[in-house]
């Protein structure tokens, strides 16, 4: 390639070189963000073993539990709400005590898991205990609302009695597509965020056998 009178190469060669470098970098970025490892790094799930074991004991989708935790506490174990809710799953102490007593009355499953916990771990903020109690509560709400996971998650935030009133009164039909009908903004936002994360987690982690739910029967998400 000829140079000009001052020995400089034409500018278009420099520009072409820059364009090629930019194109290579763009391709590299696209390859990286298309990998599952990248998205797992962007949306990590902490306390994975605790979540998987507790969800298996309660027979509930572990990714749904992970989604509740992400929205409730962002995986911060020491979070305490203004209302006094504690731990990863933001459980009220009185509710947690009732749930724990119900679980302890079981001979197998979550009941046996609670009984295996050492006494010094039976604190509401303990990740193992908190996730176990919270997972059982989510499952009990799903059963209470005849398998409707959306209504159950709404009840996790607003309380089952209030959600039952909405459903029976025709205020809300219990479907994810119609959460705009939920009359409480906090609950509406909570349900929306939980299921946004749930779908995201299912895309990222759903093919991993460790995250497969024990049973997905009677699931209603639309």
N, C-alpha and C positions, 0 to 999 in steps of 0.2 A: 504494500500500500504506500502510495506516495505521501510525502510529508509536505507541509507548506514551507514558505521561505524561512520560517523561524524554527523549523524542525519539529513542529507539532503535528500530531495525527488529527485527522478530521474529527469533529465532535460527535458525528453520528456513530462512530465506532465505540466511543466511550459510553454513549447513551445505550447502544445495543448491549454492551457488556453489563451495564447496570440493570437493564430490563431482564436479561437472562438470569442474573443473580436474584432479582426480585421474584421472578417466576419460579425459580428453584426453591426459594424460601417459602413461597406461597404453597407450593406442592407439598413441601415437608410439613408445613403447619396443617394442611388438610389431611395428610396421612395420620398425623399425631392425633388430631381431634376426632378422627373416625375410629380410633381404637377404643376398645372397652376399658383398657387400663387408664386411659386419660379421664374418662367419665367417672370411673371409680375413685380417681384422685380428686376430681371436682366435687363429687357427691359421696363422700365416704360414709360408711356405717360403722360406728364404734360399738363396743360391747357385743360383737357379733355372736360369740358362743352363748352368752347369756340370753340374747334375744332368740336364737335358734332353739335352745333347750327349753326356755319358758314357753315359747309358741308351740313347740311339739307337745309339751305337757298339757297345755290348754286346748290343743287342737285348733289353732288359729294361724292364719297366714303370717309368717315372721316378717314379711316385708310391710304388711299393714301395721304391725307393732313398731317397726323401725320408723315408719312414716309418722306415727303418732308421737314418738319420742322426738323426732327432728322438729316437729312443729311446737311441741310442748316445751322443750328445754334445750334444743340444739345440742343434745348429748352432754349437757352440763349437769353433773350429779348433785351439785349443791344448790341448784335453783330453788327458791321458795317464792311463791307468788304473793301478791298483796293480800290474797284471801287465805293464805296459809298452806297452799298445795305444795307438796314436797317431792323432790327427786326427778329422775329422768322422765317419768310419766305423769308428773305433777298430780299426785294423789292427795286428797284430803285425808288427814290422819284418822278421822272418824270412819270415813268410807273404807279406808285401808284395813282398819281393825275388823270391820264387819266382813270384808272380803276374806281376810286371813282366817277368820273363824269358820267361814263357810268352806274354805279350801281344806282346813285341817280336819273337817268332818269327813272328807273323802278318804277312801282306803287306798286308792291308786292315783296315778296321774299327778296333777299339781299338788294334791294333798300330800302324797308321799314325798314330793320334792320339797315342800315347805318343812316337813318333819325332818328332812335330812340336813337342813340348814343349821349350822352351828348357832348357839344362842347369841353369841356376840355379833352375829351377822343379821340378826332379826331387828334391824333398824330400817325405818322407812326410806332413808336416803341411800341405803346400800343398793348398788346396781342390781345385784342378783335378786334380792328380795323385792325391790321396787318393780323390776320388769316382770317377775313372776306374778306378783299381785295384779299389776296392770294388765298383763296378758289374759289372766283369768277373767278380769272385769270386762275387757273388750269382748271376749267370747260369750260371757253371760248376757251382755247387751245384744249381741248378734242373735242369740237364741231368743231373747225376749221380744225382738222385733222380727221374728220368723225368718231369719237369714238375711235380712236387709242390712248390709254393712253400712250403707250411707246413713240410714236412720240411727244405727248403733253409734256411729262416730259422732253424729249430732248430739245424741244422748250423753256421750262421754263428756261433752262440753257443757251442755245445757241441763242435763239431768233427764232420766227416762220419763218421769212424770210429765214434764213440760212438753217433751217431744211427742209423747202419746196423745196429749191434748191437741197438739197441732194436727196430727194425723187423723184423729177421730173427728175433729172439727172441720176438716177440709182446708185448713190453712196452708198445709204443705202436703204433697203427695208422697214424700219420702224418696224421690228420685234425684240423682245427682244433676241431671239436666235442668231441674227446676229449683235449685237451691236458692234462687233469688226470692222464692216465696217464703223462706225462713224469716220470721219476723224479728229475730235478734241478730244484729249485725256481727257481733263477736262470734256467734255460732256459725253463721253463714260463712264468714271468713275462715274459721277453723276448718270446717268441712271442705271448703274449696282447697285450702293449702294441704290438708292431709291427703286428699285424693290426687292432687297435682304431684306430690312427692311419691305417692304410691305408684302411679303410672310410670314415673321417672325411674324409680327403683326397679320396677318390673322389667323395664327395657334394659337396664344396666346389669342387674343381678339375676333376673328371672330364669336364665338358662343354667345357672349354677345349681347342682343338685342339693347343696347345703341350704339353699333358700327356697326349696320347693315346699309348699304348704302340705301338711299331712292330709288335709281334705279341703276341697273348695266347693263342696256341695252347698246348695242353697245360698250361694253368693249373689247379691244384687248390687250392681254398681252403676246402673243407668236407669 
